């Protein structure tokens, strides 16, 4: 029996990943260390290293298992909904741990094909959810016309991410409003 099919191997791997995810959600990326995970999972540190020799690999795996809540449940009026969603993203990016996770994902994706696949999947979810909401806004005559889906996501989120990561400054309501306006021509107030 190979280690990948050994039930003990699979149980320890699952316990490690569960502990990493719990620590990530509770304490942020800095808490995802081999020592803390071993303690939290109740297993030996060597076992954690056997599964994930590098902390960044473990962090990446844990990040991939955390659900992405943004743009999940669009509601009308869509302009107000988009404003709330972008404000929520901006508020999350004010937390150093969230900022570290997002920049780690982007940075590691440059050199790690598996992480790049996760980044692409994350981008696809964001773009797809936003496109579906904007399609519905168009169908309801709240938005006309609008930018292409990938461009809409970049125009809506890009300035917020830039402000949070490059400028390291808070995102204000004026920037949020400009991001909302950038996705298309909104009808009504």
C-alpha positions in Angstrom: 0.0 0.0 0.0 1.4 3.4 -1.0 1.4 6.2 1.5 -1.2 8.1 -0.5 -3.7 5.3 0.0 -2.7 4.4 3.6 -5.7 5.4 5.9 -3.3 6.8 8.5 -1.6 9.0 5.9 -5.0 10.3 4.7 -6.2 10.9 8.3 -3.1 12.8 9.3 -3.2 14.9 6.1 -6.9 15.8 6.7 -6.2 16.6 10.4 -3.3 18.9 9.3 -5.4 20.7 6.7 -8.3 21.1 9.1 -6.0 22.6 11.7 -4.4 24.9 9.2 -7.7 26.1 7.9 -9.0 26.7 11.5 -5.8 28.6 12.4 -6.0 30.6 9.2 -9.6 31.6 9.8 -9.2 32.3 13.5 -5.7 33.9 13.6 -4.6 34.7 10.1 -1.8 33.5 7.9 0.9 34.1 10.4 -0.6 31.4 12.6 -0.1 28.7 9.9 3.2 27.3 11.1 4.3 23.7 11.4 4.6 23.9 15.2 1.1 25.5 15.7 -0.6 23.1 13.3 1.0 20.1 15.0 -0.1 21.3 18.4 -3.6 22.2 17.1 -4.1 18.9 15.3 -2.5 16.8 18.1 0.1 15.2 15.9 3.9 15.4 15.6 5.6 18.2 13.9 7.6 15.8 11.7 4.3 14.5 10.4 3.3 18.0 9.3 6.7 18.4 7.6 6.3 15.1 5.9 3.1 16.2 4.2 4.1 19.8 3.6 7.8 20.5 3.7 7.3 24.3 3.3 5.0 26.5 5.2 4.0 28.5 2.1 2.8 25.2 0.5 0.7 24.4 3.6 -0.7 28.0 3.7 -1.6 27.8 0.0 -3.4 24.5 0.5 -5.3 25.9 3.5 -6.2 29.1 1.6 -7.7 26.9 -1.2 -10.1 25.3 1.2 -11.5 28.5 2.7 -14.8 29.5 0.9 -14.9 32.8 -0.9 -17.9 34.8 0.2 -17.9 37.8 -2.1 -20.5 38.3 -4.8 -22.3 35.1 -3.8 -25.9 36.4 -3.3 -26.8 39.4 -5.5 -29.9 41.3 -4.7 -31.8 44.2 -6.3 -31.1 47.1 -6.4 -27.8 45.8 -7.9 -26.0 49.1 -7.6 -26.6 49.1 -3.8 -25.6 45.4 -3.6 -22.4 46.0 -5.5 -21.6 49.0 -3.3 -22.0 46.8 -0.2 -19.9 43.9 -1.7 -17.0 46.2 -2.6 -17.2 47.9 0.8 -17.0 44.5 2.4 -13.9 43.6 0.3 -12.3 46.9 1.2 -13.0 46.4 4.9 -11.5 42.9 4.7 -8.4 44.2 3.0 -7.8 46.5 6.0 -6.9 43.5 8.1 -3.2 42.6 7.8 -3.9 38.9 7.8 -6.4 39.1 4.9 -4.0 41.3 3.1 -1.2 38.8 3.7 -3.3 35.9 2.3 -4.3 37.8 -0.8 -0.8 39.0 -1.6 0.7 35.5 -0.8 -1.7 34.0 -3.3 -0.8 36.5 -6.0 3.0 36.3 -5.3 3.3 32.5 -5.0 1.2 32.1 -8.2 4.1 33.6 -10.2 6.3 30.6 -9.5 4.1 27.8 -8.4 1.8 26.2 -11.1 -0.5 24.7 -8.5 -1.0 28.1 -6.8 -1.4 29.8 -10.2 -4.3 27.3 -10.9 -5.8 28.3 -7.6 -5.4 32.0 -8.4 -7.1 31.4 -11.8 -9.9 29.5 -10.2 -10.4 32.3 -7.7 -10.5 34.9 -10.5 -12.9 32.8 -12.5 -15.3 32.6 -9.5 -15.1 36.3 -8.9 -15.6 37.2 -12.6 -18.4 34.7 -13.0 -20.3 35.8 -9.9 -20.0 39.4 -10.8 -20.9 38.8 -14.4 -24.1 36.9 -13.4 -25.1 39.7 -11.1 -24.5 42.4 -13.8 -26.4 40.3 -16.3 -29.3 40.2 -13.9 -29.0 44.0 -13.4 -29.2 44.5 -17.2 -32.1 42.1 -17.4 -33.9 44.2 -14.7 -33.0 47.4 -16.6 -30.9 48.7 -13.7 -27.7 48.7 -15.8 -27.1 49.5 -19.5 -24.7 49.0 -21.1 -21.8 47.4 -19.1 -18.2 46.4 -19.6 -17.1 42.9 -20.4 -17.1 40.5 -17.4 -13.3 40.3 -16.9 -13.0 44.1 -17.3 -15.9 44.7 -14.9 -14.1 42.7 -12.2 -10.8 44.5 -12.8 -12.5 47.9 -12.8 -14.6 47.1 -9.7 -11.9 45.4 -7.5 -8.6 46.5 -9.0 -8.6 50.1 -7.5 -9.6 48.7 -4.1 -6.8 46.1 -4.2 -4.3 48.8 -5.4 -5.3 51.2 -2.6 -5.0 48.5 0.1 -1.8 46.8 -1.1 0.3 49.4 -2.9 -0.8 52.6 -1.2 -1.6 50.8 2.1 -4.4 53.3 2.7 -8.0 52.9 3.6 -10.6 52.8 0.9 -13.2 55.5 1.1 -16.8 55.8 -0.1 -15.7 57.9 -3.0 -13.4 55.3 -4.4 -16.1 52.6 -3.9 -18.6 54.8 -5.9 -16.1 55.2 -8.7 -15.6 51.4 -8.8 -19.3 50.9 -9.0 -19.7 53.4 -11.8 -16.8 51.9 -13.8 -18.7 48.7 -14.5 -21.4 50.4 -16.7 -24.1 52.9 -16.9 -26.5 52.5 -13.9 -30.1 53.5 -14.5 -31.9 55.3 -11.6 -30.5 56.9 -8.4 
